[in-house]
Amino acid sequence: MGREFKELRRCGRQTVKKHYGLLLILCVLAVMIGTEFSGAALFQHVVTARAEGASSPTESEQLLKDGRLRGPGSEVFRTIAGGDILGGIELSNELEEEYESSGGNVLGHTDGVLASVVDSVTSGHLYIRIIQAILTITKSPKLSVFIFAALGFLVYALTFALIQEPYAVIMRRMFLEARTYESVPFHHAFHLKHAGRWARASMTMLLTDLLLLMWSLTIAGGFIKRYSYFLVPYISAENPDIRPLEAINLSRRMMDGHKWEAFKLEMTFFGWFLLGVLTMGILHVFYYIPYKIATLSEYYAELRGEALTLKTEGAEMLDDHCLFAPADPERLEEAYRDIELEKKFLASQEIRLTGKRKFFAENLGIWTGSLYGKQQYQEFQNRSFALNGAVNAIEGRAYPDRLDPRLRNQALVSRIQIDFLRCYTIPNLFLMFFMFAFIGWAWEVIVALIQTGTFVNRGSLYGPWVPIYGAGGALILIVVCKLRTRPVLEFFSIMVVCGVVEYLTSYVMEKLYDMRWWDYSGYFLNLNGRICAEGLFAFAALGCMLVYFLGPQLDNMLMRANQKKLVAITVILLAFFSCDVVYSQIHPHTGTGITDMGQITPPQQVCQTDGILSQRQGPPART
């Protein structure tokens, strides 16, 4: 290898420093969907190790190496799927007691959605709730067990194959771009989709995992073959056209003579790994994961260059050279020769707004003119944004899409459709407010139903809407609209907006009614119990989905509808909403499960087997 480990790690640190916000978001998403480096898995390992008698992170890691950690919640699933429903309930209750007695927590706290999910899966109570729901419908234990096992396998298989496996390839692609270019557009994360190779990348990773599983049954095969197939996700990221077996064989050839070297490179991160364990996974997400992947991306680039130099069999398939070095200016100029024409066209078609219309459109994303003018203005904005991306590519600051071996033969329109730069009409914003408020209400009701088994009309109003969700969604679309072309800033700005809205709403409502409708006091990084980091990260992720995907799709749908009817519907909804607000001021919507979720205790766990009804009391509710 040409470069020393120290140099590879230095380059990795530079990549992380240059693109920290983007890489952090990618790693947080990886942890959330469970692709790799899962913080929840680390937590589960530590909690299980405590149950096995380990008292320190070191002992926990030793148990992990010994293979004694298997995930207790999965044992509950296997017990139920094996036909022993009551046994699964008993095991789940035992695990819940162990979790409580060990002081189980996530990042130092026992409350919050993250803690609830980890607790539910770790103890197996999630599976108990599912089998109870199926039993209620089918009334047949045998049929219920069959449906439960089939659904579990189907959900896991689809999630694993279509989301987790391809995302490992997507991450490598983005990291490889980050090491080469100053600008990495977030829509490049959809490279597999644009290239039409999502399924092939999934099959490549699935076959790799299957072979590793088979090799793990041998004494040392699993360890050796892990490094033989070490480069598969990087190869698939560079060339998603490559067939699964070809990618695996190419990785094996490229790693020939480098397995021990790769192991030693990974061991240089062991200190960071231990620090991550001591911080219960916090350092893993915020530094260790991006730092390690960035360094391994440098390692792949090194081995790739060696394979091309030595003309390793199959190395000719590593054909995306622009992913590792900017193309020659002459080649870029040839590929983007129409850009000057596009510049002239947009200059001649520039739409100039004046007065209030300009202020609302440019600063708040609100359109106050004709619908035809709105369409023209949006098209101009999106084409201008695409033009800026092309200019960055020409100047070597961003990856040139037109030189991508998978995309260069496709029409530009079919590669990347940019339509998130838009203005929303006032009626559409009001309708979206009610949509988001209803979705928030439905979400709160479902969560309460799952946690307590009781229907609760959540929210401060009596109607099927929670205004904070509607207001938050609408504000996200308009307050930070000027940052839409900078996804990282958009993400953190949405966090700020949601935090301010949630904090002020909680403060004002408490002052008016002398009570709270939510309290995050037990959550990780909370502020006076009104907001917490966990919730803000979730709101920011959902907010970005709203800005870049859901909002434009809803706007397109509403624009195709009859505008007069939409205005009438908006007026009717506003009338009902106003009446609800006035009535709630006189008769506040309070009570069990509304202003104090802790007043409701979980339902009894009910299971029917062979016609015999068995009831077992679940664990007490946390307050």
C-alpha positions in Angstrom: 0.0 0.0 0.0 1.3 3.4 -1.0 0.2 5.5 2.0 0.7 4.8 5.7 -2.2 4.4 8.1 -1.4 7.8 9.6 -1.9 9.5 6.2 -5.1 7.7 5.5 -6.5 8.8 8.9 -5.4 12.4 8.3 -7.2 12.4 5.0 -10.2 10.9 6.7 -10.3 13.6 9.3 -10.1 16.3 6.6 -13.1 14.8 4.8 -15.1 14.8 8.0 -14.1 18.3 8.8 -15.0 19.5 5.3 -18.4 17.8 5.2 -19.2 17.2 8.8 -22.9 18.2 8.7 -23.7 16.0 5.7 -21.8 13.0 6.9 -23.3 13.3 10.4 -26.8 13.2 8.9 -25.9 10.2 6.8 -24.6 8.4 9.9 -27.6 9.3 12.0 -29.9 7.9 9.3 -27.7 4.7 9.3 -28.2 4.3 13.0 -32.0 5.0 12.8 -32.6 2.4 10.1 -30.2 -0.1 11.7 -27.9 -0.4 8.7 -24.7 -0.6 10.7 -23.0 0.8 13.8 -26.4 0.8 15.5 -26.4 2.6 18.8 -29.4 0.7 19.9 -27.6 -2.6 19.2 -24.7 -1.4 21.4 -27.2 -0.5 24.1 -28.8 -3.9 23.8 -25.4 -5.6 24.1 -24.5 -3.7 27.2 -27.8 -4.3 28.9 -27.7 -8.0 28.0 -24.1 -8.2 29.3 -25.3 -6.8 32.6 -27.9 -9.5 32.8 -25.1 -12.0 32.1 -23.1 -10.6 35.0 -20.8 -8.1 33.3 -20.2 -5.0 35.3 -18.1 -2.9 32.9 -17.9 -2.1 29.2 -14.8 -4.2 28.9 -16.5 -7.2 30.3 -19.5 -6.5 28.0 -17.3 -6.4 25.0 -15.7 -9.7 26.1 -19.1 -11.3 26.3 -19.8 -10.0 22.8 -16.6 -11.5 21.5 -17.5 -14.8 23.1 -20.8 -14.8 21.2 -23.0 -14.9 24.3 -25.1 -11.9 23.3 -28.0 -12.9 21.2 -30.6 -10.2 21.7 -33.2 -11.1 24.3 -36.2 -9.6 22.4 -35.5 -12.0 19.5 -35.9 -14.9 21.9 -39.4 -13.7 22.7 -40.2 -13.6 19.0 -38.8 -17.1 18.5 -40.8 -18.4 21.4 -44.1 -17.0 20.1 -43.3 -18.1 16.5 -42.7 -21.6 17.8 -46.3 -21.7 19.1 -45.7 -21.0 22.8 -47.6 -17.7 23.2 -47.8 -17.9 27.0 -44.1 -18.8 27.2 -43.3 -15.7 25.2 -45.4 -13.5 27.6 -43.6 -15.0 30.6 -40.2 -14.5 29.1 -41.1 -10.9 28.1 -42.2 -10.1 31.6 -39.0 -11.5 33.0 -36.9 -9.5 30.6 -38.8 -6.4 31.5 -38.1 -7.0 35.2 -34.4 -7.5 34.4 -34.4 -4.3 32.4 -35.9 -2.3 35.3 -33.8 -3.8 38.0 -30.6 -3.2 36.0 -31.4 0.5 35.8 -31.8 0.2 32.0 -31.5 3.4 30.2 -30.7 4.8 26.8 -28.1 7.6 26.8 -28.7 8.0 30.5 -32.5 8.3 30.5 -35.4 5.9 30.8 -38.1 8.1 29.1 -38.5 9.1 25.5 -39.5 7.5 22.2 -36.0 6.1 21.8 -35.9 4.5 25.3 -39.5 3.2 24.8 -38.6 1.6 21.5 -35.4 0.0 22.8 -37.2 -1.2 25.9 -40.1 -2.6 23.9 -37.9 -4.5 21.5 -35.4 -5.5 24.1 -38.0 -6.9 26.4 -40.1 -8.3 23.6 -43.3 -6.5 24.6 -43.6 -5.2 21.1 -44.1 -8.7 19.9 -46.6 -9.4 22.6 -48.7 -6.5 21.5 -48.7 -7.6 17.9 -49.7 -11.2 18.7 -52.5 -9.9 21.0 -53.8 -7.8 18.1 -53.8 -10.7 15.7 -55.5 -12.9 18.3 -58.2 -10.4 18.7 -59.0 -10.6 15.0 -58.5 -14.3 14.2 -59.6 -15.9 17.6 -57.3 -18.8 16.6 -54.0 -19.3 18.4 -52.5 -21.5 15.7 -53.6 -19.2 12.8 -52.3 -16.2 14.8 -48.9 -17.8 15.4 -48.6 -18.5 11.6 -49.6 -15.0 10.7 -47.3 -13.5 13.3 -44.3 -15.5 12.1 -45.1 -14.8 8.4 -45.5 -11.1 9.0 -42.4 -10.9 11.1 -40.3 -12.6 8.5 -41.8 -10.5 5.6 -41.3 -7.1 7.4 -37.8 -8.0 8.4 -36.8 -9.4 5.0 -38.2 -6.4 3.1 -36.7 -3.8 5.4 -33.3 -5.6 5.4 -33.2 -6.2 1.6 -34.7 -2.9 0.3 -33.5 -0.4 2.9 -30.7 -1.5 5.1 -28.6 -3.3 2.5 -28.8 -0.6 -0.2 -28.1 2.2 2.3 -24.7 0.7 3.1 -23.9 1.2 -0.6 -25.4 4.7 -0.6 -23.3 5.8 2.4 -20.1 4.7 0.7 -21.0 6.5 -2.5 -21.6 9.8 -0.6 -18.4 9.4 1.4 -16.4 8.8 -1.8 -17.8 12.0 -3.3 -17.0 13.9 -0.1 -13.4 12.9 -0.2 -13.0 14.3 -3.7 -15.3 17.3 -4.0 -16.0 20.5 -2.1 -19.8 20.3 -2.8 -21.9 17.1 -2.4 -25.5 17.7 -3.4 -27.8 15.7 -1.1 -29.8 14.4 -4.1 -26.7 12.3 -5.1 -27.8 10.0 -2.3 -30.4 8.7 -4.8 -27.8 7.6 -7.3 -28.9 4.0 -7.2 -32.5 5.1 -8.0 -31.4 7.3 -10.8 -29.2 4.6 -12.2 -32.0 2.0 -11.9 -29.8 -0.3 -9.9 -31.4 -0.3 -6.4 -32.3 -3.9 -6.7 -28.9 -5.0 -8.0 -27.1 -3.3 -5.2 -29.5 -5.0 -2.7 -28.8 -8.4 -4.3 -25.0 -7.8 -4.1 -25.1 -7.0 -0.4 -27.5 -9.9 0.3 -25.3 -12.4 -1.4 -22.3 -11.1 0.4 -24.0 -11.5 3.8 -25.2 -15.0 2.9 -21.7 -16.1 2.0 -20.3 -14.5 5.2 -23.0 -16.3 7.2 -22.0 -19.7 5.7 -18.3 -19.0 6.2 -19.0 -18.1 9.8 -19.9 -21.7 10.5 -16.3 -22.6 10.0 -13.5 -22.0 12.6 -11.8 -19.1 11.0 -13.6 -18.6 7.7 -15.9 -15.9 9.0 -13.0 -13.7 10.1 -10.9 -14.2 7.0 -13.8 -13.9 4.5 -15.0 -10.7 6.2 -11.9 -9.0 4.9 -12.0 -10.8 1.6 -15.4 -9.2 0.9 -14.4 -6.0 2.7 -14.6 -3.8 -0.5 -17.9 -5.1 -1.9 -20.1 -2.1 -0.8 -17.5 0.3 -2.2 -17.3 -1.5 -5.5 -21.1 -1.5 -5.8 -21.2 2.2 -4.9 -18.8 2.9 -7.7 -20.3 0.6 -10.3 -23.9 -0.5 -9.4 -24.1 -2.3 -12.8 -21.6 -4.9 -11.6 -23.2 -8.3 -10.9 -23.2 -9.6 -7.3 -20.7 -12.5 -7.9 -18.4 -10.2 -10.0 -18.3 -7.6 -7.2 -17.5 -10.3 -4.6 -14.8 -11.9 -6.7 -13.2 -8.5 -7.5 -13.2 -7.6 -3.8 -11.5 -11.0 -3.1 -8.8 -10.3 -5.6 -8.2 -6.7 -4.5 -7.9 -7.8 -0.9 -5.5 -10.6 -1.7 -2.4 -9.9 0.5 -4.2 -7.0 2.3 -6.5 -8.8 4.8 -4.1 -8.5 7.8 -3.4 -4.9 6.8 -7.1 -4.1 6.8 -7.5 -5.7 10.2 -4.6 -3.6 11.6 -6.2 -0.4 10.1 -9.5 -1.2 11.8 -7.7 -1.8 15.1 -6.2 1.7 15.0 -9.8 2.9 15.8 -10.2 0.7 18.8 -9.5 3.6 21.2 -12.3 5.6 19.6 -14.6 2.6 19.8 -14.0 2.3 23.6 -14.6 6.0 24.1 -17.9 5.5 22.2 -18.8 2.6 24.6 -18.1 4.8 27.6 -20.4 7.5 26.2 -23.1 4.9 25.5 -22.8 5.4 21.8 -22.9 9.3 21.6 -19.3 9.6 20.3 -20.0 6.7 17.9 -22.6 8.7 16.1 -21.0 12.2 16.3 -17.4 11.3 15.4 -16.3 7.6 15.4 -18.6 6.4 12.6 -17.9 9.2 10.0 -14.2 9.2 10.9 -13.9 5.5 10.3 -15.9 5.3 7.1 -14.0 8.3 5.7 -10.7 6.6 6.4 -11.8 3.3 4.9 -12.9 5.3 1.8 -9.3 6.5 1.5 -8.2 2.9 1.9 -10.5 1.7 -0.9 -9.2 4.5 -3.2 -5.7 3.3 -2.5 -6.5 -0.4 -3.2 -8.5 0.6 -6.3 -5.5 2.5 -7.7 -3.3 -0.5 -7.1 -5.8 -2.8 -8.8 -5.9 -0.6 -11.9 -2.1 -0.3 -12.0 -1.6 -4.1 -11.7 -4.5 -4.7 -14.1 -6.2 -7.0 -11.6 -8.8 -9.2 -13.3 -12.1 -7.4 -13.3 -10.5 -4.0 -12.4 -11.7 -2.6 -15.7 -15.2 -2.5 -14.2 -14.0 0.2 -11.8 -14.9 2.8 -14.4 -16.2 5.8 -12.5 -13.0 7.7 -12.5 -14.6 11.1 -11.7 -15.5 9.7 -8.3 -11.9 9.8 -7.3 -10.5 12.8 -9.2 -12.0 15.8 -11.1 -12.2 15.3 -14.8 -10.1 17.2 -17.3 -11.4 20.7 -18.0 -11.7 19.9 -21.7 -13.8 16.9 -21.0 -16.1 18.8 -18.7 -16.4 21.6 -21.2 -17.5 19.1 -23.8 -20.0 17.4 -21.6 -21.5 20.7 -20.5 -21.2 22.6 -23.7 -24.9 23.6 -23.6 -24.6 25.4 -20.3 -23.9 28.8 -21.9 -27.1 28.4 -23.9 -29.0 27.6 -20.7 -27.5 30.7 -19.1 -28.6 32.9 -21.9 -32.1 31.3 -22.0 -32.6 31.8 -18.3 -31.3 35.3 -18.5 -33.9 36.1 -21.2 -36.7 34.3 -19.3 -35.9 35.8 -15.8 -39.0 36.6 -13.8 -38.6 39.8 -11.8 -41.0 40.2 -8.9 -41.6 43.5 -7.2 -43.1 44.9 -4.0 -45.0 42.6 -1.6 -45.1 39.7 -4.1 -41.3 39.7 -4.2 -40.9 39.9 -0.4 -43.3 37.0 0.2 -42.0 34.8 -2.6 -38.3 35.2 -1.9 -38.3 35.3 1.9 -41.3 33.2 2.9 -42.0 31.0 -0.1 -45.6 32.3 -0.3 -47.2 33.1 -3.7 -49.7 35.9 -4.0 -50.1 36.1 -7.8 -51.8 34.0 -10.5 -51.4 30.3 -10.6 -49.8 30.4 -14.0 -47.2 32.9 -12.7 -46.5 30.6 -9.8 -45.8 27.7 -12.2 -43.5 29.8 -14.3 -41.6 31.2 -11.3 -41.1 27.8 -9.8 -39.8 26.3 -13.1 -37.3 29.2 -13.4 -36.1 28.8 -9.8 -35.5 25.1 -10.2 -33.8 25.4 -13.6 -31.5 28.1 -12.1 -30.6 25.8 -9.2 -29.8 22.9 -11.6 -27.7 25.4 -13.6 -25.7 26.3 -10.5 -25.1 22.6 -9.9 -23.8 22.2 -13.5 -21.5 25.2 -13.0 -20.0 23.6 -9.8 -19.4 20.4 -11.9 -17.7 22.4 -14.7 -15.4 24.1 -12.2 -14.5 20.8 -10.5 -16.2 21.6 -7.2 -18.9 18.8 -7.5 -19.2 15.4 -9.1 -20.2 15.8 -12.8 -23.5 13.8 -13.3 -23.1 14.0 -17.1 -19.8 12.0 -16.9 -21.4 9.3 -14.7 -21.1 6.0 -16.7 -24.5 5.0 -15.6 -26.3 8.3 -16.3 -24.6 10.0 -19.2 -26.7 8.1 -21.8 -29.9 9.2 -20.1 -31.9 12.4 -20.7 -31.1 15.0 -18.1 -34.7 15.3 -17.2 -35.0 11.6 -16.3 -31.9 11.7 -14.1 -32.7 14.2 -11.4 -36.0 16.0 -11.1 -35.6 19.1 -9.0 -38.9 20.7 -8.0 -38.6 21.5 -4.3 -37.9 25.2 -5.0 -41.5 26.5 -5.0 -43.9 28.9 -3.5 -47.1 27.9 -1.8 -50.4 29.7 -2.1 -52.2 30.7 1.1 -55.2 28.3 0.7 -52.8 25.4 0.1 -50.8 26.3 3.2 -54.0 26.3 5.3 -55.0 23.0 3.9 -51.6 21.6 4.6 -51.9 23.0 8.1 -55.0 20.9 8.7 -53.4 17.8 7.0 -50.4 18.0 9.3 -52.5 18.7 12.4 -54.7 15.6 11.6 -51.6 13.4 11.0 -50.2 14.6 14.3 -53.4 13.9 16.1 -53.6 10.4 14.5 -50.0 9.7 15.5 -50.6 10.8 19.1 -53.7 8.6 19.3 -52.0 5.6 17.9 -49.0 5.9 20.2 -51.3 6.2 23.2 -53.4 3.3 22.0 -50.2 1.1 21.7 -48.8 2.2 25.0 -52.1 2.0 27.1 -54.6 0.0 25.0 -57.1 2.9 25.5 -58.3 5.4 22.9 -57.5 8.9 24.0 -58.5 12.1 22.1 -55.1 13.7 22.3 -54.3 17.4 22.0 -55.5 20.6 23.6 -58.6 20.8 21.3 -61.6 18.6 20.9 -61.4 18.1 17.2 -59.2 15.6 15.3 -56.3 18.0 15.1 -53.2 18.9 17.1 -52.3 22.5 16.0 -48.6 22.3 17.0 -48.0 19.7 14.2 -49.9 21.8 11.7 -48.2 25.0 12.7 -44.8 23.4 12.8 -45.2 21.9 9.3 -46.5 25.2 7.8 -43.7 27.2 9.5 -41.0 24.8 8.2 -42.2 25.4 4.6 -42.1 29.2 4.9 -39.7 30.4 7.7 -36.6 28.6 6.5 -37.4 28.5 2.8 -34.3 30.5 1.8 -32.1 27.6 3.1 -33.7 24.9 0.9 -30.7 24.8 -1.4 -28.4 24.0 1.6 -29.8 20.8 3.1 -27.5 20.7 6.1 -28.4 24.2 7.2 -32.0 23.4 6.5 -31.9 20.4 8.8 -30.5 22.3 11.8 -32.6 25.4 11.1 -35.7 23.1 11.2 -34.5 21.9 14.6 -34.4 25.5 15.8 -37.8 26.3 14.4 -39.4 23.2 15.9 -37.7 23.8 19.3 -38.9 27.4 19.5 -42.5 26.5 18.5 -42.7 23.6 20.9 -41.0 25.4 23.8 -43.2 28.6 23.4 -46.4 26.5 23.0 -45.6 24.6 26.2 -44.8 27.8 28.1 -47.8 29.7 27.0 -50.2 26.8 27.6 -48.8 26.2 31.1 -49.2 29.9 32.0 -52.8 30.0 30.7 -54.0 26.7 32.2 -51.5 26.0 34.9 -50.9 22.5 33.5 -48.8 20.7 30.9 -49.8 18.7 27.9 -46.3 17.1 27.6 -43.2 16.8 29.8 -39.8 15.7 28.6 -38.1 15.8 32.0 -36.8 12.3 31.8 -35.6 12.6 28.2 -32.0 12.9 27.0 -30.9 16.6 26.7 -34.2 18.2 27.6 -34.7 21.9 28.3 -37.0 22.4 31.3 -39.0 19.4 30.2 -40.5 21.4 27.3 -38.2 20.2 24.4 -35.6 17.5 24.1 -32.8 16.6 21.6 -34.4 13.3 20.6 -37.6 14.9 19.6 -35.9 17.8 17.7 -33.8 15.4 15.7 -36.9 13.4 14.7 -38.7 16.6 13.8 -35.8 17.8 11.7 -35.6 14.6 9.8 -39.4 14.6 9.1 -39.2 18.3 8.3 -36.6 17.7 5.6 -38.9 15.0 4.1 -41.6 17.6 4.2 -39.6 20.3 2.4 -38.0 18.1 -0.3 -40.6 15.4 -0.9 -44.0 15.5 0.8 -44.6 19.3 0.5 -44.0 19.5 -3.2 -46.1 16.4 -3.9 -49.0 17.7 -1.8 -48.7 21.1 -3.6 -48.8 19.4 -7.0 -51.9 17.4 -6.0 -53.7 20.5 -4.6 -52.8 22.6 -7.7 -54.5 20.0 -9.9 -57.7 20.2 -7.9 -60.6 22.7 -8.4 -59.3 25.9 -6.7 -62.8 27.2 -5.8 -63.7 24.0 -4.0 -60.4 24.1 -2.2 -61.1 27.6 -0.9 -64.6 26.6 0.2 -63.2 23.6 2.1 -60.6 25.8 3.7 -63.2 28.3 4.9 -65.3 25.5 6.4 -62.3 23.9 8.2 -61.3 27.3 9.5 -64.8 27.9 10.9 -64.9 24.6 12.7 -61.3 25.1 14.0 -62.1 28.6 15.3 -65.2 27.3 17.1 -63.0 24.5 18.7 -60.4 27.1 19.8 -63.0 29.3 21.4 -64.8 26.4 23.1 -61.5 25.0 24.4 -60.7 28.3 26.0 -63.9 28.2 28.0 -63.8 24.4 28.6 -60.2 23.3 28.4 -59.6 19.8 27.0 -58.0 18.0 29.9 -58.2 14.7 31.6 -56.6 11.3 31.9 -54.3 10.6 29.0 -54.5 14.1 27.7 -52.7 16.3 30.3 -51.2 13.3 32.1 -50.4 10.2 30.1 -49.0 8.7 33.3 -52.5 8.3 34.7 -53.2 5.4 32.4 -51.8 2.0 33.2 -51.1 -0.5 30.5 -53.8 -3.0 29.7 -53.7 -6.6 30.9 -51.9 -8.9 28.5 -54.5 -11.2 27.2 -53.8 -14.4 25.3 -56.2 -17.1 24.3 -54.8 -20.6 23.7 -56.9 -23.7 23.0 -60.1 -21.9 24.2 -58.6 -21.0 27.6 -58.3 -17.3 28.3 -55.2 -16.4 30.2 -54.6 -12.9 31.7 -51.3 -11.6 32.9 -50.8 -8.2 34.3 -48.2 -6.2 32.4 -45.5 -4.0 34.0 -46.5 -0.8 35.7 -46.6 2.3 33.6 -43.7 4.7 33.9 -44.6 8.2 35.2 
